Amino acid sequence: MSTTGFLSQAKAAFDDVVISTIFDENATAGDLLKVVAVLAVSIYVVFALLEPILFRLLTGPLKPTYLRIAELEFNRPDKALDQEIFNLTNKQEYFDHIVRWLHPILIAISTHIVGGMCTVPFVFGLTMFSTSVRSSIACLGILIEMAYEVQDFAGILFYRLFMGAEGALKYPVTVIVILSVHHALTCSMGVPMILNYRELPELHRMSFDLQLGAGLVFLLSECSRSLDVTKKNDLRKFLFITLIMFIMMTWTRLFDWFYLSYKLLARFHADENWTFLVVGAICISVFSLFNIFAIVIPTFQRLTKFMKKLNEYESLPADAPETTRRASVLDLQIAAADVTAIETSFDETMIHLARFGFEDRRVERRQTFNSSALSRSATLARRMSGAKHRPHRKSMLAWRDLPSREEKVAENKAD
């Protein structure tokens, strides 16, 4: 069979399973689950094909940008833990680390944005589409999110079942349990909500907030990494991006979130749908706590801290000692990174834990807590606690003068 014939048959099968089901208001749970399965395979295949293209971009046109990111982030105290875990000893290794792990993060960003965009016609009431079509497209956005989670969990199962010790190292039991709970909640609620509340405005607006809002904020955060806030032009861009992110997070995770949550629970109560009311109340309560204590409050605190550090940096006298100026620059850069590094949803937090916290290689426990790591942790703790500047605090140059792991091993062997 020719390639053209194969693609034609694949498109026909996709249309038959996905398109026809999405626009069928009487679709069954089995039909919707078939759509999720097809979309999960499609997401995996598409991004597997795109990975070489992404790699070429990151090592080609985008290389200067990400080299600049490596220059700004390498050996910074707030990145010390990553560098210790992954044994990153120079900027080139840090750049390679960024390139290697950007692909799974972009999968999450892309699926969130695409899924959120599917809700746009319904949320904004675009009259070019009928109400039925708008709700069908919005339901597709929910199924795309479910499909992403299915293919992600399938990858975890593959590693654990067939990759032995390598799989156990990449995905420890703790990570599997957390991801299983998260994926189970999303996958178990998506199809029932579509079957029972297909045209409910609050459902699709909440999907719009959580998916598109999270995807865009995460994308803006990635764009801000290459900005050097000690330069005026970059600082203006950073402040604009930060303002947009703050508005989006407070609206989607606080004000609109609680309004939509109340409307959903009130609808369940009015319909006497007690199963949905109980399960929904539990899920909304847990997610509300996450929104408040993991997103809204930290965002405000970190933004306030950044503005304080910016004021301290700009108020430095021209004759300030070089060590004081360097410390102020470093404080400002770390505060800026804190503002835009907040994960925008539980899903992104778990991705960071699973993808970045447990790399596919062995890490010796005795290498993780050496003198350099303890020194970095102490400095980071002082910065995070808001301690005032002290003359004896180490500067960035002092950090780089600390004994490396190789030097420590050589000294031990010599002894």
C-alpha positions in Angstrom: 0.0 0.0 0.0 1.3 3.4 -0.9 1.9 6.1 1.6 -0.9 8.2 0.2 -3.3 5.3 0.5 -2.3 4.6 4.0 -2.7 8.3 5.0 -6.1 8.4 3.4 -7.3 5.3 5.3 -5.9 6.7 8.5 -7.7 10.0 8.0 -11.0 8.2 7.2 -10.6 6.1 10.4 -9.8 9.2 12.5 -12.9 11.0 11.1 -15.1 7.9 11.7 -13.9 7.4 15.3 -13.2 11.0 16.5 -15.0 13.6 14.4 -18.3 11.7 14.1 -18.3 10.8 17.8 -17.5 14.4 19.0 -20.4 15.8 17.1 -22.8 13.0 18.2 -24.8 14.3 21.1 -26.0 10.8 21.8 -22.5 9.3 22.0 -22.0 6.6 24.7 -19.3 6.3 27.3 -17.7 3.6 25.2 -17.6 5.9 22.1 -16.0 8.7 24.1 -13.4 6.4 25.5 -12.5 5.2 22.0 -11.9 8.9 21.1 -9.6 9.3 24.1 -7.6 6.2 23.0 -7.2 7.5 19.4 -6.2 10.9 20.6 -3.7 9.5 23.1 -2.0 7.5 20.3 -2.1 10.6 18.0 -0.5 12.8 20.7 2.3 10.3 21.2 3.0 9.9 17.5 2.8 13.6 16.6 5.2 14.7 19.3 7.5 11.7 18.6 7.7 13.0 15.0 8.2 16.6 16.1 11.0 15.8 18.6 13.8 15.8 16.0 12.5 19.1 14.6 12.4 20.6 18.1 16.0 19.4 18.7 17.1 21.0 15.5 15.5 24.3 16.5 17.1 24.2 20.0 20.5 23.4 18.6 20.1 25.8 15.6 18.0 29.0 15.5 17.0 28.9 19.2 20.5 27.9 20.5 21.6 31.5 21.3 18.5 32.1 23.4 18.9 28.9 25.4 22.6 29.4 25.7 21.7 32.8 27.3 19.4 31.0 29.6 22.2 28.6 30.6 24.4 31.6 31.2 21.9 33.2 33.5 20.9 30.1 35.4 24.0 28.0 35.7 25.5 27.8 39.2 22.8 30.1 40.6 21.8 29.2 44.2 18.2 28.5 43.3 19.4 26.0 40.7 21.9 24.3 43.0 19.7 21.3 43.7 19.2 20.5 40.0 22.9 20.8 39.4 23.7 18.5 42.2 21.1 15.8 41.2 22.1 15.8 37.6 25.8 16.4 38.1 25.9 19.5 35.9 29.4 20.9 36.2 29.5 23.5 33.4 27.3 25.6 31.2 27.3 23.3 28.2 26.1 20.4 30.4 23.4 22.7 31.7 22.4 23.7 28.2 22.2 20.0 27.2 20.0 19.3 30.2 17.6 22.1 29.1 17.4 20.7 25.6 16.9 17.1 26.8 14.0 17.9 29.1 12.2 20.6 27.2 10.3 18.2 25.0 8.0 16.6 27.6 7.3 20.0 29.0 6.3 21.3 25.6 3.9 18.4 25.2 2.1 19.5 28.3 2.0 23.1 27.3 0.8 22.3 23.8 -2.0 20.0 24.8 -3.2 22.4 27.5 -3.3 25.3 25.0 -5.0 23.2 22.2 -7.5 21.8 24.7 -8.2 25.3 26.1 -8.6 26.8 22.6 -11.3 24.2 21.9 -13.4 25.9 24.5 -13.1 29.4 23.0 -16.1 29.2 20.6 -18.3 28.1 23.5 -17.0 30.5 26.2 -17.1 33.6 23.9 -20.3 32.5 22.2 -19.0 32.7 18.6 -22.1 33.0 16.5 -20.5 31.4 13.4 -21.0 28.1 15.2 -24.3 26.6 16.5 -24.7 25.9 20.2 -24.4 22.2 19.5 -21.1 22.6 17.5 -19.7 24.9 20.2 -20.4 22.4 23.0 -19.0 19.5 20.9 -15.7 21.3 20.2 -15.5 22.3 23.9 -16.0 18.6 24.8 -13.2 17.7 22.5 -10.9 20.0 24.6 -11.7 17.9 27.7 -11.0 14.7 25.8 -7.7 16.0 24.6 -6.6 16.7 28.2 -7.7 13.1 29.1 -5.8 11.7 26.1 -2.6 13.5 27.2 -2.9 12.0 30.6 -3.6 8.5 29.3 -0.6 8.5 27.0 1.6 9.9 29.8 0.5 7.2 32.2 0.9 4.5 29.5 4.6 5.6 29.2 5.0 5.3 33.0 3.5 1.7 32.9 5.8 0.8 30.1 8.9 1.9 32.0 7.9 0.1 35.2 6.8 -3.1 33.6 9.5 -3.6 30.9 12.5 -1.4 31.9 13.4 -3.1 35.2 15.7 -1.0 37.5 15.8 1.8 34.9 12.1 2.2 35.0 12.0 2.1 38.9 14.6 4.8 39.0 12.8 7.0 36.5 9.4 6.6 38.1 9.6 5.8 41.8 6.5 4.5 43.6 5.8 7.8 45.2 5.6 9.6 41.8 3.4 6.8 40.4 0.9 7.1 43.3 0.6 10.9 43.0 0.2 10.8 39.2 -2.2 7.9 39.4 -4.5 9.9 41.8 -4.3 13.0 39.6 -4.9 11.2 36.3 -7.6 9.0 37.9 -9.6 12.0 39.1 -9.4 13.8 35.7 -10.1 10.7 33.6 -13.0 9.6 35.8 -14.8 13.0 35.8 -14.3 14.0 32.2 -16.6 11.4 30.4 -19.4 11.5 33.0 -19.5 15.3 32.9 -19.7 15.2 29.0 -22.5 12.6 29.2 -24.6 14.5 31.8 -23.7 18.2 31.3 -22.6 18.5 27.7 -23.8 22.1 27.3 -23.2 23.4 30.8 -21.4 26.8 30.5 -19.6 26.5 33.8 -18.0 23.2 32.7 -16.4 24.6 29.6 -15.5 27.9 31.2 -13.6 26.0 33.9 -11.9 24.0 31.3 -10.9 27.2 29.5 -9.5 28.7 32.7 -7.5 25.6 33.8 -6.2 24.5 30.4 -5.6 27.6 28.4 -4.7 29.7 31.4 -2.2 27.2 32.6 -0.7 26.7 29.2 -0.3 30.4 28.4 1.2 31.2 31.9 3.6 28.4 31.5 4.6 29.6 28.0 5.1 33.1 29.3 7.2 31.8 32.1 9.4 30.0 29.6 9.7 33.1 27.5 10.9 35.1 30.5 13.8 32.9 31.3 16.1 34.5 28.8 15.5 38.1 30.2 18.2 39.7 32.2 16.3 42.0 34.7 19.5 44.0 35.3 19.1 45.5 31.8 16.4 48.1 31.3 14.8 46.8 28.1 14.7 43.2 29.5 13.3 44.6 32.8 10.4 46.3 31.0 9.6 43.1 29.1 9.8 41.1 32.3 7.5 43.5 34.3 4.9 43.3 31.5 5.0 39.5 31.3 4.8 39.3 35.1 1.8 41.6 35.2 0.0 39.5 32.6 0.8 36.3 34.4 -0.3 37.7 37.8 -3.7 38.8 36.3 -4.3 35.5 34.6 -3.4 33.4 37.7 -5.5 35.4 40.1 -8.5 35.5 37.8 -8.4 31.8 36.7 -7.3 30.4 40.1 -9.2 32.6 42.5 -12.1 34.8 41.4 -13.5 32.9 38.5 -12.6 29.6 40.0 -14.7 30.1 43.1 -17.6 31.5 41.1 -17.7 28.6 38.7 -17.2 26.1 41.5 -20.2 27.5 43.3 -22.3 27.4 40.1 -21.4 23.8 39.4 -22.2 22.5 42.9 -25.4 24.5 43.0 -26.4 22.8 39.7 -25.6 19.4 41.1 -27.7 20.1 44.1 -30.6 21.4 42.1 -30.6 18.3 39.9 -30.3 16.1 43.1 -27.3 14.5 41.5 -25.8 13.5 44.8 -22.9 11.5 43.4 -21.7 14.4 41.4 -22.2 16.7 44.3 -20.2 14.7 46.8 -17.3 13.9 44.4 -17.3 17.4 42.9 -17.3 19.0 46.4 -14.3 16.9 47.4 -12.3 17.6 44.2 -13.2 21.3 44.2 -12.2 21.7 47.9 -8.8 20.0 47.4 -8.1 22.0 44.2 -9.2 25.2 45.9 -6.6 24.7 48.7 -4.0 24.1 46.0 -4.9 27.2 44.1 -4.8 29.4 47.2 -1.7 28.1 49.0 0.4 26.9 46.0 -0.4 29.6 43.4 -2.2 32.7 44.5 -0.5 33.4 47.9 3.1 32.4 46.7 2.6 34.5 43.5 1.8 37.6 45.5 4.6 37.0 48.0 7.2 36.4 45.3 6.0 39.4 43.3 6.3 41.6 46.4 9.8 40.2 47.1 10.9 40.9 43.5 9.7 44.5 43.7 11.6 44.9 47.0 14.8 43.5 45.5 14.4 45.7 42.4 14.1 48.7 44.6 17.2 47.7 46.6 19.1 47.2 43.3 18.1 50.5 41.8 18.8 52.4 45.0 22.4 51.2 45.2 24.8 54.2 45.2 27.3 54.5 42.4 30.2 54.0 44.7 28.8 50.8 46.3 31.4 48.0 46.7 31.6 45.5 43.9 30.7 42.6 46.3 27.6 44.4 47.4 26.6 45.1 43.8 27.1 41.5 42.7 25.1 40.2 45.7 22.3 42.6 44.8 22.3 41.5 41.2 22.1 37.9 42.2 19.3 38.5 44.6 17.4 40.3 41.9 17.9 37.5 39.4 16.8 34.9 41.9 13.7 36.9 42.9 12.8 37.3 39.2 13.1 33.6 38.6 10.9 32.9 41.6 8.1 35.1 40.2 7.9 33.2 36.9 8.8 29.7 38.1 5.5 29.0 39.9 3.8 25.9 38.5 0.4 26.9 37.2 -1.5 23.7 38.0 -1.3 20.4 39.8 -0.5 18.8 36.5 2.6 20.9 35.8 3.8 20.4 39.4 3.6 16.7 39.0 5.3 16.9 35.6 8.2 18.8 37.1 8.5 16.2 39.9 8.3 13.2 37.6 10.4 14.6 34.7 13.0 16.7 36.5 13.1 15.2 39.9 14.0 11.7 38.8 16.2 11.6 35.7 16.9 8.3 33.9 20.3 7.6 35.5 21.7 6.5 38.9 22.6 9.1 41.5 24.8 8.1 44.3 23.5 9.2 47.6 26.9 10.1 49.0 27.4 12.5 46.1 24.3 14.5 46.7 25.2 16.0 50.0 28.8 17.1 49.7 30.3 20.3 51.1 29.3 22.2 48.0 25.7 21.1 48.3 25.5 22.0 52.0 27.1 25.5 51.3 24.6 26.1 48.5 21.7 25.0 50.6 22.7 27.2 53.5 23.0 30.2 51.2 19.7 29.4 49.5 18.0 29.1 52.9 19.2 32.5 54.0 17.9 34.0 50.8 14.5 32.3 51.0 14.1 33.3 54.7 14.6 37.0 53.7 17.7 37.5 55.7 19.3 40.9 55.4 22.6 41.3 53.6 25.6 40.5 55.7 29.2 41.5 54.6 30.5 37.9 55.1 27.9 36.3 52.7 29.5 34.6 49.8 29.2 36.1 46.3 28.8 34.3 43.0 32.5 34.1 42.5 32.9 32.4 45.9 30.4 29.8 44.9 32.4 28.9 41.8 35.6 28.7 43.9 34.1 25.9 46.1 35.8 22.5 45.7 34.2 20.5 42.8 33.2 16.9 43.2 36.1 15.7 41.1 38.6 17.6 43.3 37.0 16.2 46.4 37.3 12.6 45.1 40.9 13.2 44.1 41.7 14.5 47.6 40.1 11.5 49.2 42.1 9.1 47.0 45.3 11.0 47.8 44.6 10.6 51.5 
